[in-house]
Amino acid sequence: MEFRCPYCQAPIYSRKDKICGVCEKPLPKELLFTDEQIALLKKQSDAEEKRTNEFKQQMDDVGPHEHLGGMGGMGI
């Protein structure tokens, strides 16, 4: 679903922003995320970032190319 500014019809790229990025008019609250939704998105984003960092750390701990399984990951 695409959300558009009711004043200038520009696409709304972030439903966290309270004003239109083009015409700078305030966006109606029914087009915006609630504070609770924003908090949930932040929590999910933080959890994903933590998982990514943990995975990167595991790959660093394994050492270069050890995680590829022999000949370039071909299982040879």
PDB file of N, CA, C and O in Angstrom:
ATOM      1  N   MET A   1       0.842  -1.175   0.000  1.00  0.00           N
ATOM      2  CA  MET A   1       0.000   0.000   0.000  1.00  0.00           C
ATOM      3  C   MET A   1       0.887   1.238   0.000  1.00  0.00           C
ATOM      4  O   MET A   1       1.842   1.319   0.772  1.00  0.00           O
ATOM      5  N   GLU A   2       0.582   2.177  -0.841  1.00  0.00           N
ATOM      6  CA  GLU A   2       1.344   3.416  -0.928  1.00  0.00           C
ATOM      7  C   GLU A   2       0.573   4.540  -0.253  1.00  0.00           C
ATOM      8  O   GLU A   2      -0.613   4.743  -0.511  1.00  0.00           O
ATOM      9  N   PHE A   3       1.262   5.262   0.608  1.00  0.00           N
ATOM     10  CA  PHE A   3       0.648   6.397   1.285  1.00  0.00           C
ATOM     11  C   PHE A   3       1.135   7.674   0.626  1.00  0.00           C
ATOM     12  O   PHE A   3       2.312   7.803   0.290  1.00  0.00           O
ATOM     13  N   ARG A   4       0.207   8.629   0.442  1.00  0.00           N
ATOM     14  CA  ARG A   4       0.537   9.900  -0.202  1.00  0.00           C
ATOM     15  C   ARG A   4       0.059  11.059   0.656  1.00  0.00           C
ATOM     16  O   ARG A   4      -0.937  10.961   1.373  1.00  0.00           O
ATOM     17  N   CYS A   5       0.796  12.157   0.561  1.00  0.00           N
ATOM     18  CA  CYS A   5       0.412  13.380   1.254  1.00  0.00           C
ATOM     19  C   CYS A   5      -0.913  13.870   0.680  1.00  0.00           C
ATOM     20  O   CYS A   5      -1.055  13.969  -0.539  1.00  0.00           O
ATOM     21  N   PRO A   6      -1.874  14.173   1.528  1.00  0.00           N
ATOM     22  CA  PRO A   6      -3.175  14.635   1.010  1.00  0.00           C
ATOM     23  C   PRO A   6      -3.117  16.042   0.409  1.00  0.00           C
ATOM     24  O   PRO A   6      -4.053  16.460  -0.271  1.00  0.00           O
ATOM     25  N   TYR A   7      -2.035  16.769   0.651  1.00  0.00           N
ATOM     26  CA  TYR A   7      -1.928  18.144   0.152  1.00  0.00           C
ATOM     27  C   TYR A   7      -1.226  18.230  -1.195  1.00  0.00           C
ATOM     28  O   TYR A   7      -1.692  18.912  -2.107  1.00  0.00           O
ATOM     29  N   CYS A   8      -0.078  17.518  -1.315  1.00  0.00           N
ATOM     30  CA  CYS A   8       0.704  17.626  -2.557  1.00  0.00           C
ATOM     31  C   CYS A   8       0.784  16.312  -3.332  1.00  0.00           C
ATOM     32  O   CYS A   8       1.334  16.279  -4.433  1.00  0.00           O
ATOM     33  N   GLN A   9       0.243  15.235  -2.772  1.00  0.00           N
ATOM     34  CA  GLN A   9       0.217  13.905  -3.378  1.00  0.00           C
ATOM     35  C   GLN A   9       1.593  13.239  -3.493  1.00  0.00           C
ATOM     36  O   GLN A   9       1.742  12.236  -4.191  1.00  0.00           O
ATOM     37  N   ALA A  10       2.587  13.794  -2.814  1.00  0.00           N
ATOM     38  CA  ALA A  10       3.911  13.164  -2.803  1.00  0.00           C
ATOM     39  C   ALA A  10       3.849  11.876  -1.983  1.00  0.00           C
ATOM     40  O   ALA A  10       3.096  11.794  -1.012  1.00  0.00           O
ATOM     41  N   PRO A  11       4.636  10.870  -2.369  1.00  0.00           N
ATOM     42  CA  PRO A  11       4.671   9.638  -1.568  1.00  0.00           C
ATOM     43  C   PRO A  11       5.200   9.932  -0.164  1.00  0.00           C
ATOM     44  O   PRO A  11       6.096  10.757   0.016  1.00  0.00           O
ATOM     45  N   ILE A  12       4.636   9.253   0.813  1.00  0.00           N
ATOM     46  CA  ILE A  12       5.127   9.346   2.183  1.00  0.00           C
ATOM     47  C   ILE A  12       6.091   8.182   2.353  1.00  0.00           C
ATOM     48  O   ILE A  12       5.688   7.019   2.374  1.00  0.00           O
ATOM     49  N   TYR A  13       7.375   8.516   2.472  1.00  0.00           N
ATOM     50  CA  TYR A  13       8.401   7.478   2.554  1.00  0.00           C
ATOM     51  C   TYR A  13       8.580   6.950   3.961  1.00  0.00           C
ATOM     52  O   TYR A  13       9.014   5.813   4.143  1.00  0.00           O
ATOM     53  N   SER A  14       8.256   7.749   4.955  1.00  0.00           N
ATOM     54  CA  SER A  14       8.362   7.304   6.334  1.00  0.00           C
ATOM     55  C   SER A  14       7.116   7.740   7.089  1.00  0.00           C
ATOM     56  O   SER A  14       6.792   8.925   7.160  1.00  0.00           O
ATOM     57  N   ARG A  15       6.432   6.759   7.647  1.00  0.00           N
ATOM     58  CA  ARG A  15       5.223   7.060   8.418  1.00  0.00           C
ATOM     59  C   ARG A  15       5.566   7.447   9.844  1.00  0.00           C
ATOM     60  O   ARG A  15       4.679   7.613  10.681  1.00  0.00           O
ATOM     61  N   LYS A  16       6.871   7.593  10.122  1.00  0.00           N
ATOM     62  CA  LYS A  16       7.313   8.103  11.417  1.00  0.00           C
ATOM     63  C   LYS A  16       7.377   9.631  11.401  1.00  0.00           C
ATOM     64  O   LYS A  16       7.216  10.275  12.438  1.00  0.00           O
ATOM     65  N   ASP A  17       7.615  10.206  10.216  1.00  0.00           N
ATOM     66  CA  ASP A  17       7.720  11.664  10.091  1.00  0.00           C
ATOM     67  C   ASP A  17       6.348  12.301  10.233  1.00  0.00           C
ATOM     68  O   ASP A  17       5.358  11.811   9.689  1.00  0.00           O
ATOM     69  N   LYS A  18       6.306  13.381  10.957  1.00  0.00           N
ATOM     70  CA  LYS A  18       5.021  14.041  11.223  1.00  0.00           C
ATOM     71  C   LYS A  18       4.658  15.068  10.156  1.00  0.00           C
ATOM     72  O   LYS A  18       3.523  15.542  10.108  1.00  0.00           O
ATOM     73  N   ILE A  19       5.632  15.416   9.292  1.00  0.00           N
ATOM     74  CA  ILE A  19       5.359  16.373   8.230  1.00  0.00           C
ATOM     75  C   ILE A  19       5.761  15.782   6.888  1.00  0.00           C
ATOM     76  O   ILE A  19       6.601  14.885   6.819  1.00  0.00           O
ATOM     77  N   CYS A  20       5.158  16.288   5.832  1.00  0.00           N
ATOM     78  CA  CYS A  20       5.482  15.854   4.476  1.00  0.00           C
ATOM     79  C   CYS A  20       6.893  16.322   4.135  1.00  0.00           C
ATOM     80  O   CYS A  20       7.254  17.465   4.415  1.00  0.00           O
ATOM     81  N   GLY A  21       7.674  15.461   3.545  1.00  0.00           N
ATOM     82  CA  GLY A  21       9.032  15.804   3.152  1.00  0.00           C
ATOM     83  C   GLY A  21       9.098  16.721   1.954  1.00  0.00           C
ATOM     84  O   GLY A  21      10.164  17.254   1.642  1.00  0.00           O
ATOM     85  N   VAL A  22       7.967  16.920   1.266  1.00  0.00           N
ATOM     86  CA  VAL A  22       7.955  17.776   0.077  1.00  0.00           C
ATOM     87  C   VAL A  22       7.331  19.134   0.394  1.00  0.00           C
ATOM     88  O   VAL A  22       7.981  20.168   0.243  1.00  0.00           O
ATOM     89  N   CYS A  23       6.082  19.131   0.828  1.00  0.00           N
ATOM     90  CA  CYS A  23       5.384  20.405   1.061  1.00  0.00           C
ATOM     91  C   CYS A  23       5.493  20.889   2.509  1.00  0.00           C
ATOM     92  O   CYS A  23       5.113  22.017   2.822  1.00  0.00           O
ATOM     93  N   GLU A  24       6.015  20.029   3.387  1.00  0.00           N
ATOM     94  CA  GLU A  24       6.245  20.335   4.798  1.00  0.00           C
ATOM     95  C   GLU A  24       4.975  20.651   5.591  1.00  0.00           C
ATOM     96  O   GLU A  24       5.038  21.287   6.643  1.00  0.00           O
ATOM     97  N   LYS A  25       3.840  20.212   5.090  1.00  0.00           N
ATOM     98  CA  LYS A  25       2.598  20.365   5.841  1.00  0.00           C
ATOM     99  C   LYS A  25       2.440  19.181   6.789  1.00  0.00           C
ATOM    100  O   LYS A  25       2.914  18.083   6.497  1.00  0.00           O
ATOM    101  N   PRO A  26       1.776  19.400   7.926  1.00  0.00           N
ATOM    102  CA  PRO A  26       1.580  18.287   8.872  1.00  0.00           C
ATOM    103  C   PRO A  26       0.713  17.189   8.250  1.00  0.00           C
ATOM    104  O   PRO A  26      -0.307  17.458   7.617  1.00  0.00           O
ATOM    105  N   LEU A  27       1.153  15.946   8.453  1.00  0.00           N
ATOM    106  CA  LEU A  27       0.398  14.813   7.920  1.00  0.00           C
ATOM    107  C   LEU A  27      -0.683  14.400   8.905  1.00  0.00           C
ATOM    108  O   LEU A  27      -0.476  14.447  10.118  1.00  0.00           O
ATOM    109  N   PRO A  28      -1.843  13.993   8.381  1.00  0.00           N
ATOM    110  CA  PRO A  28      -2.915  13.520   9.270  1.00  0.00           C
ATOM    111  C   PRO A  28      -2.448  12.305  10.070  1.00  0.00           C
ATOM    112  O   PRO A  28      -1.733  11.446   9.554  1.00  0.00           O
ATOM    113  N   LYS A  29      -2.861  12.246  11.337  1.00  0.00           N
ATOM    114  CA  LYS A  29      -2.371  11.168  12.201  1.00  0.00           C
ATOM    115  C   LYS A  29      -2.794   9.788  11.725  1.00  0.00           C
ATOM    116  O   LYS A  29      -2.133   8.806  12.064  1.00  0.00           O
ATOM    117  N   GLU A  30      -3.864   9.674  10.958  1.00  0.00           N
ATOM    118  CA  GLU A  30      -4.271   8.349  10.458  1.00  0.00           C
ATOM    119  C   GLU A  30      -3.282   7.797   9.425  1.00  0.00           C
ATOM    120  O   GLU A  30      -3.327   6.609   9.104  1.00  0.00           O
ATOM    121  N   LEU A  31      -2.392   8.646   8.902  1.00  0.00           N
ATOM    122  CA  LEU A  31      -1.368   8.187   7.961  1.00  0.00           C
ATOM    123  C   LEU A  31      -0.056   7.844   8.667  1.00  0.00           C
ATOM    124  O   LEU A  31       0.855   7.291   8.051  1.00  0.00           O
ATOM    125  N   LEU A  32       0.040   8.168   9.944  1.00  0.00           N
ATOM    126  CA  LEU A  32       1.283   7.999  10.681  1.00  0.00           C
ATOM    127  C   LEU A  32       1.243   6.774  11.579  1.00  0.00           C
ATOM    128  O   LEU A  32       0.177   6.298  11.968  1.00  0.00           O
ATOM    129  N   PHE A  33       2.444   6.271  11.903  1.00  0.00           N
ATOM    130  CA  PHE A  33       2.541   5.232  12.918  1.00  0.00           C
ATOM    131  C   PHE A  33       2.255   5.867  14.272  1.00  0.00           C
ATOM    132  O   PHE A  33       2.563   7.037  14.500  1.00  0.00           O
ATOM    133  N   THR A  34       1.670   5.090  15.154  1.00  0.00           N
ATOM    134  CA  THR A  34       1.479   5.554  16.527  1.00  0.00           C
ATOM    135  C   THR A  34       2.819   5.461  17.260  1.00  0.00           C
ATOM    136  O   THR A  34       3.752   4.815  16.781  1.00  0.00           O
ATOM    137  N   ASP A  35       2.908   6.108  18.416  1.00  0.00           N
ATOM    138  CA  ASP A  35       4.132   6.012  19.216  1.00  0.00           C
ATOM    139  C   ASP A  35       4.422   4.564  19.597  1.00  0.00           C
ATOM    140  O   ASP A  35       5.581   4.154  19.658  1.00  0.00           O
ATOM    141  N   GLU A  36       3.377   3.796  19.852  1.00  0.00           N
ATOM    142  CA  GLU A  36       3.550   2.385  20.205  1.00  0.00           C
ATOM    143  C   GLU A  36       4.102   1.591  19.018  1.00  0.00           C
ATOM    144  O   GLU A  36       4.968   0.735  19.195  1.00  0.00           O
ATOM    145  N   GLN A  37       3.607   1.872  17.818  1.00  0.00           N
ATOM    146  CA  GLN A  37       4.105   1.186  16.633  1.00  0.00           C
ATOM    147  C   GLN A  37       5.567   1.539  16.373  1.00  0.00           C
ATOM    148  O   GLN A  37       6.361   0.675  16.001  1.00  0.00           O
ATOM    149  N   ILE A  38       5.920   2.808  16.567  1.00  0.00           N
ATOM    150  CA  ILE A  38       7.307   3.239  16.384  1.00  0.00           C
ATOM    151  C   ILE A  38       8.215   2.532  17.384  1.00  0.00           C
ATOM    152  O   ILE A  38       9.304   2.086  17.026  1.00  0.00           O
ATOM    153  N   ALA A  39       7.768   2.428  18.644  1.00  0.00           N
ATOM    154  CA  ALA A  39       8.557   1.745  19.670  1.00  0.00           C
ATOM    155  C   ALA A  39       8.752   0.274  19.307  1.00  0.00           C
ATOM    156  O   ALA A  39       9.844  -0.264  19.492  1.00  0.00           O
ATOM    157  N   LEU A  40       7.721  -0.380  18.799  1.00  0.00           N
ATOM    158  CA  LEU A  40       7.827  -1.784  18.401  1.00  0.00           C
ATOM    159  C   LEU A  40       8.796  -1.941  17.226  1.00  0.00           C
ATOM    160  O   LEU A  40       9.615  -2.860  17.218  1.00  0.00           O
ATOM    161  N   LEU A  41       8.706  -1.058  16.244  1.00  0.00           N
ATOM    162  CA  LEU A  41       9.625  -1.112  15.107  1.00  0.00           C
ATOM    163  C   LEU A  41      11.069  -0.920  15.561  1.00  0.00           C
ATOM    164  O   LEU A  41      11.970  -1.597  15.066  1.00  0.00           O
ATOM    165  N   LYS A  42      11.290  -0.011  16.489  1.00  0.00           N
ATOM    166  CA  LYS A  42      12.635   0.229  17.025  1.00  0.00           C
ATOM    167  C   LYS A  42      13.147  -1.012  17.747  1.00  0.00           C
ATOM    168  O   LYS A  42      14.305  -1.399  17.591  1.00  0.00           O
ATOM    169  N   LYS A  43      12.273  -1.630  18.540  1.00  0.00           N
ATOM    170  CA  LYS A  43      12.652  -2.848  19.259  1.00  0.00           C
ATOM    171  C   LYS A  43      13.033  -3.958  18.276  1.00  0.00           C
ATOM    172  O   LYS A  43      14.034  -4.648  18.468  1.00  0.00           O
ATOM    173  N   GLN A  44      12.230  -4.124  17.226  1.00  0.00           N
ATOM    174  CA  GLN A  44      12.513  -5.147  16.224  1.00  0.00           C
ATOM    175  C   GLN A  44      13.816  -4.853  15.486  1.00  0.00           C
ATOM    176  O   GLN A  44      14.607  -5.759  15.224  1.00  0.00           O
ATOM    177  N   SER A  45      14.031  -3.591  15.155  1.00  0.00           N
ATOM    178  CA  SER A  45      15.253  -3.187  14.463  1.00  0.00           C
ATOM    179  C   SER A  45      16.478  -3.423  15.336  1.00  0.00           C
ATOM    180  O   SER A  45      17.501  -3.913  14.857  1.00  0.00           O
ATOM    181  N   ASP A  46      16.378  -3.077  16.607  1.00  0.00           N
ATOM    182  CA  ASP A  46      17.487  -3.298  17.534  1.00  0.00           C
ATOM    183  C   ASP A  46      17.801  -4.787  17.671  1.00  0.00           C
ATOM    184  O   ASP A  46      18.968  -5.177  17.705  1.00  0.00           O
ATOM    185  N   ALA A  47      16.762  -5.617  17.749  1.00  0.00           N
ATOM    186  CA  ALA A  47      16.963  -7.062  17.870  1.00  0.00           C
ATOM    187  C   ALA A  47      17.632  -7.616  16.617  1.00  0.00           C
ATOM    188  O   ALA A  47      18.518  -8.465  16.715  1.00  0.00           O
ATOM    189  N   GLU A  48      17.222  -7.150  15.447  1.00  0.00           N
ATOM    190  CA  GLU A  48      17.827  -7.604  14.194  1.00  0.00           C
ATOM    191  C   GLU A  48      19.285  -7.163  14.108  1.00  0.00           C
ATOM    192  O   GLU A  48      20.140  -7.928  13.662  1.00  0.00           O
ATOM    193  N   GLU A  49      19.568  -5.948  14.526  1.00  0.00           N
ATOM    194  CA  GLU A  49      20.945  -5.463  14.529  1.00  0.00           C
ATOM    195  C   GLU A  49      21.807  -6.297  15.476  1.00  0.00           C
ATOM    196  O   GLU A  49      22.956  -6.607  15.161  1.00  0.00           O
ATOM    197  N   LYS A  50      21.257  -6.659  16.630  1.00  0.00           N
ATOM    198  CA  LYS A  50      21.992  -7.491  17.588  1.00  0.00           C
ATOM    199  C   LYS A  50      22.288  -8.865  16.982  1.00  0.00           C
ATOM    200  O   LYS A  50      23.406  -9.367  17.101  1.00  0.00           O
ATOM    201  N   ARG A  51      21.286  -9.476  16.332  1.00  0.00           N
ATOM    202  CA  ARG A  51      21.507 -10.790  15.695  1.00  0.00           C
ATOM    203  C   ARG A  51      22.577 -10.688  14.612  1.00  0.00           C
ATOM    204  O   ARG A  51      23.428 -11.569  14.493  1.00  0.00           O
ATOM    205  N   THR A  52      22.535  -9.620  13.828  1.00  0.00           N
ATOM    206  CA  THR A  52      23.528  -9.429  12.771  1.00  0.00           C
ATOM    207  C   THR A  52      24.924  -9.297  13.358  1.00  0.00           C
ATOM    208  O   THR A  52      25.871  -9.908  12.863  1.00  0.00           O
ATOM    209  N   ASN A  53      25.052  -8.500  14.412  1.00  0.00           N
ATOM    210  CA  ASN A  53      26.366  -8.317  15.040  1.00  0.00           C
ATOM    211  C   ASN A  53      26.877  -9.614  15.650  1.00  0.00           C
ATOM    212  O   ASN A  53      28.071  -9.906  15.578  1.00  0.00           O
ATOM    213  N   GLU A  54      25.980 -10.396  16.253  1.00  0.00           N
ATOM    214  CA  GLU A  54      26.381 -11.688  16.822  1.00  0.00           C
ATOM    215  C   GLU A  54      26.853 -12.641  15.729  1.00  0.00           C
ATOM    216  O   GLU A  54      27.831 -13.366  15.911  1.00  0.00           O
ATOM    217  N   PHE A  55      26.159 -12.639  14.600  1.00  0.00           N
ATOM    218  CA  PHE A  55      26.550 -13.492  13.476  1.00  0.00           C
ATOM    219  C   PHE A  55      27.913 -13.067  12.934  1.00  0.00           C
ATOM    220  O   PHE A  55      28.770 -13.908  12.665  1.00  0.00           O
ATOM    221  N   LYS A  56      28.107 -11.766  12.777  1.00  0.00           N
ATOM    222  CA  LYS A  56      29.402 -11.280  12.297  1.00  0.00           C
ATOM    223  C   LYS A  56      30.517 -11.675  13.257  1.00  0.00           C
ATOM    224  O   LYS A  56      31.605 -12.059  12.828  1.00  0.00           O
ATOM    225  N   GLN A  57      30.245 -11.582  14.551  1.00  0.00           N
ATOM    226  CA  GLN A  57      31.253 -11.959  15.548  1.00  0.00           C
ATOM    227  C   GLN A  57      31.573 -13.447  15.440  1.00  0.00           C
ATOM    228  O   GLN A  57      32.736 -13.836  15.539  1.00  0.00           O
ATOM    229  N   GLN A  58      30.555 -14.282  15.241  1.00  0.00           N
ATOM    230  CA  GLN A  58      30.793 -15.722  15.082  1.00  0.00           C
ATOM    231  C   GLN A  58      31.659 -15.991  13.864  1.00  0.00           C
ATOM    232  O   GLN A  58      32.543 -16.847  13.901  1.00  0.00           O
ATOM    233  N   MET A  59      31.404 -15.260  12.780  1.00  0.00           N
ATOM    234  CA  MET A  59      32.195 -15.456  11.561  1.00  0.00           C
ATOM    235  C   MET A  59      33.633 -15.001  11.784  1.00  0.00           C
ATOM    236  O   MET A  59      34.564 -15.617  11.264  1.00  0.00           O
ATOM    237  N   ASP A  60      33.820 -13.935  12.548  1.00  0.00           N
ATOM    238  CA  ASP A  60      35.174 -13.475  12.864  1.00  0.00           C
ATOM    239  C   ASP A  60      35.891 -14.491  13.745  1.00  0.00           C
ATOM    240  O   ASP A  60      37.088 -14.718  13.572  1.00  0.00           O
ATOM    241  N   ASP A  61      35.177 -15.106  14.689  1.00  0.00           N
ATOM    242  CA  ASP A  61      35.768 -16.095  15.594  1.00  0.00           C
ATOM    243  C   ASP A  61      36.200 -17.359  14.849  1.00  0.00           C
ATOM    244  O   ASP A  61      37.183 -18.002  15.219  1.00  0.00           O
ATOM    245  N   VAL A  62      35.466 -17.705  13.808  1.00  0.00           N
ATOM    246  CA  VAL A  62      35.778 -18.906  13.030  1.00  0.00           C
ATOM    247  C   VAL A  62      37.067 -18.696  12.254  1.00  0.00           C
ATOM    248  O   VAL A  62      37.850 -19.630  12.087  1.00  0.00           O
ATOM    249  N   GLY A  63      37.289 -17.505  11.791  1.00  0.00           N
ATOM    250  CA  GLY A  63      38.493 -17.205  11.015  1.00  0.00           C
ATOM    251  C   GLY A  63      38.176 -17.187   9.536  1.00  0.00           C
ATOM    252  O   GLY A  63      37.129 -17.668   9.104  1.00  0.00           O
ATOM    253  N   PRO A  64      39.088 -16.628   8.766  1.00  0.00           N
ATOM    254  CA  PRO A  64      38.836 -16.498   7.334  1.00  0.00           C
ATOM    255  C   PRO A  64      38.725 -17.859   6.646  1.00  0.00           C
ATOM    256  O   PRO A  64      39.563 -18.739   6.841  1.00  0.00           O
ATOM    257  N   HIS A  65      37.724 -18.006   5.879  1.00  0.00           N
ATOM    258  CA  HIS A  65      37.473 -19.154   4.995  1.00  0.00           C
ATOM    259  C   HIS A  65      37.163 -20.469   5.708  1.00  0.00           C
ATOM    260  O   HIS A  65      36.797 -21.437   5.042  1.00  0.00           O
ATOM    261  N   GLU A  66      37.293 -20.545   7.021  1.00  0.00           N
ATOM    262  CA  GLU A  66      36.972 -21.789   7.719  1.00  0.00           C
ATOM    263  C   GLU A  66      35.485 -22.105   7.641  1.00  0.00           C
ATOM    264  O   GLU A  66      35.088 -23.270   7.655  1.00  0.00           O
ATOM    265  N   HIS A  67      34.672 -21.066   7.560  1.00  0.00           N
ATOM    266  CA  HIS A  67      33.228 -21.276   7.521  1.00  0.00           C
ATOM    267  C   HIS A  67      32.737 -21.662   6.135  1.00  0.00           C
ATOM    268  O   HIS A  67      31.548 -21.927   5.954  1.00  0.00           O
ATOM    269  N   LEU A  68      33.642 -21.699   5.144  1.00  0.00           N
ATOM    270  CA  LEU A  68      33.227 -22.031   3.794  1.00  0.00           C
ATOM    271  C   LEU A  68      33.148 -23.535   3.549  1.00  0.00           C
ATOM    272  O   LEU A  68      32.598 -23.965   2.536  1.00  0.00           O
ATOM    273  N   GLY A  69      33.674 -24.316   4.437  1.00  0.00           N
ATOM    274  CA  GLY A  69      33.565 -25.771   4.288  1.00  0.00           C
ATOM    275  C   GLY A  69      34.479 -26.332   3.221  1.00  0.00           C
ATOM    276  O   GLY A  69      34.006 -26.978   2.286  1.00  0.00           O
ATOM    277  N   GLY A  70      35.736 -26.109   3.333  1.00  0.00           N
ATOM    278  CA  GLY A  70      36.688 -26.700   2.385  1.00  0.00           C
ATOM    279  C   GLY A  70      36.921 -25.808   1.191  1.00  0.00           C
ATOM    280  O   GLY A  70      37.261 -24.633   1.332  1.00  0.00           O
ATOM    281  N   MET A  71      36.737 -26.374   0.016  1.00  0.00           N
ATOM    282  CA  MET A  71      37.041 -25.681  -1.214  1.00  0.00           C
ATOM    283  C   MET A  71      35.955 -24.676  -1.581  1.00  0.00           C
ATOM    284  O   MET A  71      35.088 -24.964  -2.405  1.00  0.00           O
ATOM    285  N   GLY A  72      36.005 -23.523  -0.980  1.00  0.00           N
ATOM    286  CA  GLY A  72      35.079 -22.459  -1.372  1.00  0.00           C
ATOM    287  C   GLY A  72      33.631 -22.774  -1.092  1.00  0.00           C
ATOM    288  O   GLY A  72      32.750 -22.306  -1.813  1.00  0.00           O
ATOM    289  N   GLY A  73      33.362 -23.554  -0.066  1.00  0.00           N
ATOM    290  CA  GLY A  73      31.984 -23.855   0.285  1.00  0.00           C
ATOM    291  C   GLY A  73      31.349 -24.960  -0.517  1.00  0.00           C
ATOM    292  O   GLY A  73      30.140 -25.179  -0.434  1.00  0.00           O
ATOM    293  N   MET A  74      32.156 -25.664  -1.297  1.00  0.00           N
ATOM    294  CA  MET A  74      31.615 -26.728  -2.155  1.00  0.00           C
ATOM    295  C   MET A  74      31.544 -28.065  -1.439  1.00  0.00           C
ATOM    296  O   MET A  74      31.113 -29.064  -2.015  1.00  0.00           O
ATOM    297  N   GLY A  75      31.972 -28.081  -0.174  1.00  0.00           N
ATOM    298  CA  GLY A  75      31.909 -29.324   0.592  1.00  0.00           C
ATOM    299  C   GLY A  75      32.940 -30.351   0.163  1.00  0.00           C
ATOM    300  O   GLY A  75      32.772 -31.546   0.410  1.00  0.00           O
ATOM    301  N   ILE A  76      33.994 -29.897  -0.472  1.00  0.00           N
ATOM    302  CA  ILE A  76      35.037 -30.806  -0.989  1.00  0.00           C
ATOM    303  C   ILE A  76      36.180 -30.849   0.001  1.00  0.00           C
ATOM    304  O   ILE A  76      37.167 -31.549  -0.226  1.00  0.00           O
TER     305      ILE A  76
END
